[in-house]
Amino acid sequence: MITEIADISVLPDKQEQFADAVREGLAFVSDTPGFRRARLTRSIETPTRFVLLIEWDTVEAHTVTFRESENFTRWRGAVGPFFDGPPHVEHVAEVAAHPR
């Protein structure tokens, strides 16, 4: 399993609309084979900064299966208008964890 981390800057005064668009748009993401779960977080100090964390079975589930699908086009159509620049996206693998 890998985690996609998308660091997203949102246009000022569009934060609530962006969060609503993500809630609705995650239906497109979750419909993709290899998707596991997702959560959206928002910075306390910088309210226009959001971090979207999506767990995938593999990097390819995100970069190929999702990105090359119509679901990606629908997703970007829903959330893209709120971006204040392109998101920074990386993939990470878990190295250590603690149960609490």
Z-matrix of the N, CA and C atoms (Angstrom, degrees):
N
C 1 1.436
C 2 1.528 1 108.90
N 3 1.329 2 115.97 1 143.42
C 4 1.459 3 121.63 2 175.45
C 5 1.531 4 108.09 3 -129.00
N 6 1.330 5 114.97 4 161.62
C 7 1.459 6 120.79 5 176.15
C 8 1.511 7 109.07 6 -119.03
N 9 1.311 8 114.91 7 127.67
C 10 1.464 9 121.91 8 172.02
C 11 1.520 10 106.78 9 -86.44
N 12 1.330 11 116.31 10 129.59
C 13 1.457 12 121.41 11 175.71
C 14 1.520 13 107.07 12 -114.82
N 15 1.328 14 115.72 13 116.86
C 16 1.467 15 121.22 14 177.75
C 17 1.522 16 108.10 15 -112.67
N 18 1.327 17 115.89 16 112.97
C 19 1.460 18 123.27 17 178.61
C 20 1.530 19 106.22 18 -93.20
N 21 1.333 20 116.09 19 113.89
C 22 1.461 21 121.32 20 -168.80
C 23 1.521 22 110.93 21 -121.75
N 24 1.331 23 116.27 22 125.76
C 25 1.464 24 121.83 23 171.04
C 26 1.519 25 107.23 24 -95.28
N 27 1.332 26 115.45 25 130.55
C 28 1.460 27 122.05 26 -176.33
C 29 1.529 28 108.84 27 -110.51
N 30 1.308 29 115.91 28 145.74
C 31 1.462 30 120.82 29 178.32
C 32 1.532 31 110.64 30 -56.00
N 33 1.337 32 117.29 31 141.45
C 34 1.471 33 120.10 32 178.27
C 35 1.529 34 110.61 33 -56.11
N 36 1.308 35 115.04 34 143.37
C 37 1.465 36 123.63 35 178.78
C 38 1.522 37 113.56 36 65.96
N 39 1.323 38 117.77 37 16.24
C 40 1.470 39 121.81 38 178.27
C 41 1.533 40 111.49 39 -120.97
N 42 1.333 41 116.68 40 10.71
C 43 1.457 42 120.53 41 -173.50
C 44 1.532 43 112.43 42 -62.38
N 45 1.323 44 117.73 43 -44.28
C 46 1.464 45 120.18 44 -177.55
C 47 1.523 46 111.06 45 -68.69
N 48 1.333 47 116.91 46 -39.71
C 49 1.462 48 119.98 47 177.97
C 50 1.528 49 110.30 48 -64.93
N 51 1.337 50 116.17 49 -38.68
C 52 1.463 51 120.06 50 177.56
C 53 1.526 52 110.54 51 -62.35
N 54 1.329 53 117.58 52 -48.04
C 55 1.467 54 121.19 53 -179.80
C 56 1.526 55 110.53 54 -59.35
N 57 1.321 56 117.56 55 -41.02
C 58 1.468 57 120.89 56 177.09
C 59 1.519 58 110.72 57 -63.64
N 60 1.334 59 117.11 58 -41.84
C 61 1.464 60 121.27 59 179.86
C 62 1.529 61 110.58 60 -64.16
N 63 1.320 62 117.09 61 -38.85
C 64 1.468 63 120.20 62 177.94
C 65 1.522 64 109.55 63 -64.88
N 66 1.335 65 117.39 64 -45.95
C 67 1.467 66 120.08 65 179.68
C 68 1.525 67 111.08 66 -55.40
N 69 1.305 68 116.85 67 -43.74
C 70 1.460 69 121.02 68 179.85
C 71 1.535 70 110.87 69 -74.18
N 72 1.316 71 116.70 70 -42.59
C 73 1.458 72 121.75 71 -175.75
C 74 1.516 73 114.37 72 -69.48
N 75 1.325 74 117.58 73 -22.26
C 76 1.463 75 119.53 74 179.39
C 77 1.527 76 112.10 75 -63.65
N 78 1.323 77 117.49 76 -17.22
C 79 1.469 78 119.88 77 174.62
C 80 1.523 79 110.02 78 -62.18
N 81 1.341 80 117.53 79 -36.22
C 82 1.465 81 121.16 80 178.21
C 83 1.522 82 111.00 81 -69.51
N 84 1.323 83 116.01 82 -39.77
C 85 1.464 84 120.50 83 -179.45
C 86 1.528 85 109.96 84 -68.12
N 87 1.321 86 116.30 85 -47.10
C 88 1.463 87 120.56 86 -174.96
C 89 1.527 88 112.68 87 -68.46
N 90 1.318 89 117.26 88 -15.69
C 91 1.458 90 121.96 89 178.52
C 92 1.534 91 111.74 90 -81.71
N 93 1.315 92 116.93 91 1.65
C 94 1.467 93 122.27 92 -176.35
C 95 1.524 94 110.84 93 -92.73
N 96 1.336 95 117.98 94 130.96
C 97 1.472 96 119.50 95 174.75
C 98 1.530 97 110.73 96 -56.83
N 99 1.323 98 115.98 97 135.56
C 100 1.460 99 120.84 98 -179.35
C 101 1.515 100 113.55 99 97.54
N 102 1.334 101 117.66 100 -9.95
C 103 1.466 102 121.59 101 176.71
C 104 1.519 103 108.86 102 -73.68
N 105 1.344 104 116.40 103 140.70
C 106 1.470 105 120.96 104 176.75
C 107 1.522 106 112.13 105 -115.47
N 108 1.319 107 117.40 106 -56.12
C 109 1.469 108 120.67 107 178.53
C 110 1.512 109 109.61 108 -166.53
N 111 1.346 110 115.44 109 165.28
C 112 1.464 111 120.15 110 -178.85
C 113 1.519 112 109.58 111 -146.10
N 114 1.325 113 114.34 112 154.15
C 115 1.462 114 119.82 113 171.21
C 116 1.515 115 109.08 114 -151.40
N 117 1.325 116 114.18 115 145.99
C 118 1.456 117 121.71 116 179.82
C 119 1.514 118 108.23 117 -109.79
N 120 1.334 119 116.16 118 131.52
C 121 1.459 120 121.27 119 176.66
C 122 1.525 121 108.89 120 -120.28
N 123 1.324 122 115.60 121 157.45
C 124 1.465 123 121.33 122 -179.20
C 125 1.522 124 109.13 123 -131.06
N 126 1.316 125 115.95 124 137.61
C 127 1.460 126 121.26 125 -179.83
C 128 1.522 127 110.90 126 -68.06
N 129 1.311 128 115.79 127 137.24
C 130 1.462 129 121.64 128 174.40
C 131 1.530 130 109.41 129 -74.64
N 132 1.340 131 115.76 130 -45.28
C 133 1.471 132 120.48 131 -176.26
C 134 1.530 133 112.91 132 -75.70
N 135 1.318 134 117.23 133 -31.28
C 136 1.467 135 122.00 134 -178.52
C 137 1.526 136 108.04 135 -127.30
N 138 1.331 137 118.15 136 86.74
C 139 1.468 138 121.46 137 -172.02
C 140 1.527 139 115.69 138 -61.48
N 141 1.321 140 118.68 139 -13.10
C 142 1.466 141 120.74 140 177.16
C 143 1.535 142 111.53 141 -91.12
N 144 1.328 143 117.49 142 1.35
C 145 1.474 144 121.93 143 179.42
C 146 1.521 145 109.98 144 -103.66
N 147 1.318 146 115.17 145 125.04
C 148 1.457 147 122.37 146 176.95
C 149 1.524 148 108.50 147 -121.27
N 150 1.321 149 115.92 148 150.12
C 151 1.457 150 121.34 149 173.18
C 152 1.528 151 106.82 150 -125.40
N 153 1.320 152 114.61 151 120.60
C 154 1.456 153 121.43 152 178.00
C 155 1.520 154 107.99 153 -101.99
N 156 1.310 155 116.13 154 126.61
C 157 1.463 156 122.72 155 -179.73
C 158 1.519 157 108.08 156 -114.67
N 159 1.324 158 116.30 157 119.49
C 160 1.455 159 120.84 158 179.81
C 161 1.527 160 108.38 159 -125.22
N 162 1.316 161 115.86 160 127.59
C 163 1.461 162 121.48 161 177.27
C 164 1.521 163 108.90 162 -93.92
N 165 1.340 164 114.64 163 131.70
C 166 1.452 165 123.25 164 179.40
C 167 1.524 166 109.29 165 -125.82
N 168 1.328 167 116.09 166 156.84
C 169 1.468 168 119.90 167 174.62
C 170 1.525 169 110.86 168 -63.32
N 171 1.351 170 116.03 169 -41.64
C 172 1.465 171 122.02 170 -178.18
C 173 1.529 172 109.44 171 -145.43
N 174 1.318 173 116.55 172 165.02
C 175 1.470 174 120.59 173 174.21
C 176 1.524 175 109.49 174 -60.14
N 177 1.328 176 116.83 175 -39.95
C 178 1.458 177 121.34 176 -177.75
C 179 1.522 178 112.61 177 -64.92
N 180 1.337 179 117.39 178 -29.96
C 181 1.469 180 119.69 179 176.26
C 182 1.529 181 109.67 180 -58.98
N 183 1.325 182 116.05 181 -34.74
C 184 1.461 183 120.19 182 177.45
C 185 1.518 184 111.59 183 -83.58
N 186 1.341 185 116.20 184 -54.94
C 187 1.467 186 120.56 185 -169.41
C 188 1.528 187 113.66 186 -74.77
N 189 1.325 188 117.40 187 -25.11
C 190 1.467 189 120.09 188 -179.11
C 191 1.534 190 110.26 189 -111.46
N 192 1.332 191 116.55 190 -63.86
C 193 1.464 192 120.11 191 -174.37
C 194 1.521 193 111.91 192 -57.70
N 195 1.337 194 117.70 193 -47.27
C 196 1.467 195 120.73 194 -179.18
C 197 1.522 196 112.06 195 -80.18
N 198 1.316 197 116.68 196 -52.33
C 199 1.469 198 120.18 197 -173.56
C 200 1.524 199 113.38 198 -62.86
N 201 1.320 200 117.92 199 -26.32
C 202 1.456 201 120.40 200 -179.44
C 203 1.529 202 112.28 201 -97.17
N 204 1.335 203 116.60 202 13.72
C 205 1.464 204 120.51 203 -177.40
C 206 1.529 205 111.89 204 -107.44
N 207 1.313 206 114.06 205 165.40
C 208 1.469 207 120.93 206 174.08
C 209 1.528 208 110.29 207 -65.07
N 210 1.340 209 117.11 208 -27.62
C 211 1.467 210 120.31 209 177.26
C 212 1.525 211 111.31 210 -59.38
N 213 1.339 212 117.06 211 -37.90
C 214 1.465 213 119.72 212 178.25
C 215 1.520 214 110.51 213 -65.05
N 216 1.322 215 117.52 214 -42.52
C 217 1.467 216 121.15 215 178.63
C 218 1.521 217 110.44 216 -60.27
N 219 1.314 218 116.68 217 -43.81
C 220 1.476 219 121.01 218 178.65
C 221 1.536 220 110.91 219 -65.01
N 222 1.335 221 115.95 220 -43.18
C 223 1.469 222 121.22 221 178.86
C 224 1.521 223 110.74 222 -58.34
N 225 1.336 224 116.51 223 -51.88
C 226 1.465 225 119.82 224 -178.41
C 227 1.520 226 111.58 225 -64.81
N 228 1.309 227 117.45 226 -33.61
C 229 1.457 228 120.19 227 176.36
C 230 1.516 229 112.38 228 -63.51
N 231 1.331 230 116.44 229 -33.84
C 232 1.470 231 121.02 230 -179.73
C 233 1.522 232 112.71 231 -77.58
N 234 1.333 233 117.54 232 -43.13
C 235 1.468 234 120.10 233 -172.43
C 236 1.520 235 114.13 234 -102.57
N 237 1.326 236 117.35 235 -25.53
C 238 1.465 237 122.26 236 -175.40
C 239 1.515 238 115.94 237 -55.92
N 240 1.345 239 119.41 238 -38.41
C 241 1.471 240 119.17 239 -178.44
C 242 1.531 241 114.32 240 -61.33
N 243 1.320 242 117.71 241 -15.08
C 244 1.462 243 121.11 242 -177.77
C 245 1.529 244 112.91 243 -96.69
N 246 1.345 245 117.66 244 -6.65
C 247 1.461 246 121.41 245 -178.34
C 248 1.523 247 110.65 246 -69.38
N 249 1.327 248 115.65 247 138.79
C 250 1.461 249 122.72 248 171.43
C 251 1.532 250 106.44 249 -107.42
N 252 1.318 251 115.00 250 68.69
C 253 1.464 252 121.97 251 -174.37
C 254 1.515 253 109.81 252 104.68
N 255 1.325 254 116.65 253 164.91
C 256 1.467 255 119.60 254 -179.07
C 257 1.525 256 111.83 255 -69.81
N 258 1.339 257 117.24 256 143.10
C 259 1.470 258 119.59 257 176.86
C 260 1.522 259 110.65 258 -68.45
N 261 1.318 260 115.27 259 153.35
C 262 1.464 261 121.12 260 172.21
C 263 1.528 262 106.40 261 -96.80
N 264 1.339 263 116.85 262 120.41
C 265 1.462 264 121.43 263 -174.92
C 266 1.523 265 109.84 264 -120.79
N 267 1.328 266 115.33 265 132.98
C 268 1.466 267 122.84 266 175.25
C 269 1.514 268 108.89 267 -137.89
N 270 1.321 269 115.09 268 161.64
C 271 1.458 270 121.79 269 175.08
C 272 1.523 271 108.44 270 -116.83
N 273 1.331 272 115.79 271 136.85
C 274 1.463 273 120.03 272 179.06
C 275 1.527 274 109.42 273 -129.84
N 276 1.317 275 114.44 274 154.24
C 277 1.453 276 121.63 275 176.02
C 278 1.529 277 107.78 276 -117.25
N 279 1.301 278 116.40 277 142.25
C 280 1.463 279 121.00 278 -179.17
C 281 1.517 280 111.01 279 -68.00
N 282 1.324 281 114.90 280 135.71
C 283 1.459 282 121.57 281 179.55
C 284 1.538 283 110.27 282 -109.05
N 285 1.319 284 115.92 283 -39.18
C 286 1.450 285 121.42 284 179.62
C 287 1.520 286 108.57 285 -150.49
N 288 1.343 287 116.34 286 154.40
C 289 1.461 288 121.33 287 178.59
C 290 1.520 289 109.27 288 -148.85
N 291 1.311 290 115.34 289 159.03
C 292 1.461 291 122.58 290 175.47
C 293 1.512 292 106.65 291 -130.25
N 294 1.330 293 118.59 292 138.58
C 295 1.458 294 119.99 293 -173.52
C 296 1.526 295 116.13 294 -67.59
N 297 1.316 296 120.92 295 -15.29
C 298 1.466 297 120.23 296 178.67
C 299 1.489 298 110.29 297 -113.86
